[in-house]
Structures are given as structure tokens and as C-alpha cells.
């Protein structure tokens, strides 16, 4: 079986079809496959490592933890991001400090906070209880009124939420829009409005520029009682290495 598992691990880097088949078989094998996958990580390329992370998440073996923490130092930002999120999904003990170091490394590299890697690490820290987003009073009340199961705030409240966040020194990165039909929730196209901030600018100016762009987006947002908006934002502390 060992040689078969090792062959499957090597296939994780292969063509999409072969990689998917190897992934499925390794998941089926389960914990017995984990040591070989861990040993094979240094020899896999980016695609293979991402697929290995998927196997780790499906098998949920505690031995994956140190390997995932090690992948936070990968040269590939997508591997780092997926490893961070897997650490949170698997609730790996001892993951918080490595995640904090990985986030600081993002900032030191000059990675914009609205890119997916820092966003994924913030999500992971939230999920592990190591980071709590600042939710000002008005935004909290409007969210509570929308119901615990809602995918955000009713789009009619988006302008008020944007201003409440900015008034409390929160920097809005972008907004996502969702439509709820019965028991189905799905993403819908945003306004097409795109902006890019000068991340070398002072924090206060960034907050106000993001407010201006976000309000323009809110004015063009899709309408409807079953349309919800979820702005993503960061605190000043998220911007300091």
C-alpha cells in the first residue's frame, strides 16, 4: 500500500484529471495516507500542494497541523492562503501565532490588504477567535434586525452601514452582493465599479477615500428586498505590521 500511496501523492501534481483522481483516492484511503502526503509536500509544486491541502481538510487528521503551519512559509501566496484557511477549518492547536506571523509577513511584503491572502488569514484568525472585527453600534443593530441567517445587511441599509463603519475609523475594502430566493442564496454581480487605493497614503485619507468609493457603489447597487450586501473592512490595527 505504501508504494501505491506514494505514487498517488506524486500524481497530485499531474494533469487535472489525474490529480483529481489521486485526490479522491487519497481521501478514501484516509489517515493511512497522511504521512506520505506530508513527506511528499517538499517535492510538490503549487498545484500539488493546493490539492494536498484539500486532502488534509477532508481527512481532518491532527497530524496535518504542523505541515499546514509549515506551508504558511511557502513562496506561493495561494498556498499560504489555503493553508491558513485550512488551519482554521481544522481548528489546529497552536495555529494562532503562526497565522499572526503570516499576516505580519504579508504587510511587510507590501501585499495590499484587499488581496485574497491577507483576507484569508484575517478570516482564519476570526474563525479561531483570535481576531474580532469592529462592528459599530448602528451597523450591529441593522445586522441583528436582518436576522442571524442573513448573508449580510439588506442592501437598503448599505449607505448607513458604510458611513457607520467609516465614522468609526474602519476602512472598507469592497462589498459583495447576495440574493436570497427561498432557501437558496447566491452571489450576484456587483456594480462593476472598481477602485484602487494608494496604500502609502495616511490611514485617515484611506478611510475617507474608501468611504467615497463605497458610497458610489451603494448608489449603483442592485435593489430588492431579497438583496443583501456584505462590505469587507479592516481596522487600523490590521494595517500595522
BELVENTA-V415542 format. One record per residue. N is the residue number from 0. RES is the residue in one small letter. D_FIRST is the distance of its C-alpha to the first C-alpha in whole Angstrom. Layout:
BEGIN
n	res	d_first
N	RES	D_FIRST
N	RES	D_FIRST
END
This chain:
BEGIN
n	res	d_first
0	x	0
1	x	4
2	x	6
3	x	5
4	x	6
5	x	9
6	x	10
7	x	11
8	x	12
9	x	14
10	x	15
11	x	17
12	x	20
13	x	20
14	x	23
15	x	23
16	x	22
17	x	19
18	x	18
19	x	19
20	x	17
21	x	14
22	x	16
23	x	16
24	x	12
25	x	11
26	x	14
27	x	13
28	x	10
29	x	12
30	x	13
31	x	9
32	x	9
33	x	13
34	x	13
35	x	11
36	x	13
37	x	16
38	x	16
39	x	16
40	x	19
41	x	21
42	x	20
43	x	20
44	x	24
45	x	26
46	x	24
47	x	21
48	x	22
49	x	23
50	x	20
51	x	18
52	x	21
53	x	21
54	x	18
55	x	19
56	x	22
57	x	20
58	x	18
59	x	21
60	x	19
61	x	22
62	x	19
63	x	20
64	x	24
65	x	24
66	x	22
67	x	24
68	x	27
69	x	27
70	x	26
71	x	30
72	x	31
73	x	29
74	x	32
75	x	31
76	x	33
77	x	31
78	x	28
79	x	30
80	x	32
81	x	29
82	x	27
83	x	31
84	x	30
85	x	27
86	x	28
87	x	31
88	x	29
89	x	26
90	x	30
91	x	28
92	x	30
93	x	32
94	x	32
95	x	35
96	x	37
97	x	34
98	x	35
99	x	39
100	x	38
101	x	36
102	x	39
103	x	42
104	x	40
105	x	40
106	x	44
107	x	44
108	x	43
109	x	45
110	x	43
111	x	45
112	x	45
113	x	44
114	x	41
115	x	38
116	x	36
117	x	39
118	x	39
119	x	36
120	x	36
121	x	39
122	x	38
123	x	35
124	x	38
125	x	39
126	x	37
127	x	36
128	x	40
129	x	40
130	x	43
131	x	45
132	x	47
133	x	51
134	x	52
135	x	56
136	x	58
137	x	59
138	x	56
139	x	54
140	x	57
141	x	56
142	x	53
143	x	53
144	x	56
145	x	53
146	x	51
147	x	47
148	x	45
149	x	47
150	x	45
151	x	48
152	x	52
153	x	54
154	x	55
155	x	58
156	x	58
157	x	56
158	x	59
159	x	60
160	x	57
161	x	57
162	x	60
163	x	59
164	x	56
165	x	58
166	x	61
167	x	58
168	x	57
169	x	54
170	x	53
171	x	52
172	x	49
173	x	49
174	x	49
175	x	46
176	x	48
177	x	46
178	x	48
179	x	48
180	x	48
181	x	48
182	x	44
183	x	43
184	x	43
185	x	42
186	x	43
187	x	46
188	x	48
189	x	50
190	x	53
191	x	52
192	x	54
193	x	52
194	x	53
195	x	52
196	x	53
197	x	54
198	x	52
199	x	55
200	x	57
201	x	58
202	x	57
203	x	60
204	x	60
205	x	56
206	x	57
207	x	60
208	x	59
209	x	56
210	x	58
211	x	60
212	x	57
213	x	56
214	x	59
215	x	59
216	x	56
217	x	57
218	x	60
219	x	58
220	x	55
221	x	55
222	x	57
223	x	57
224	x	56
225	x	53
226	x	52
227	x	50
228	x	50
229	x	48
230	x	49
231	x	47
232	x	48
233	x	48
234	x	50
235	x	52
236	x	50
237	x	47
238	x	49
239	x	49
240	x	47
END
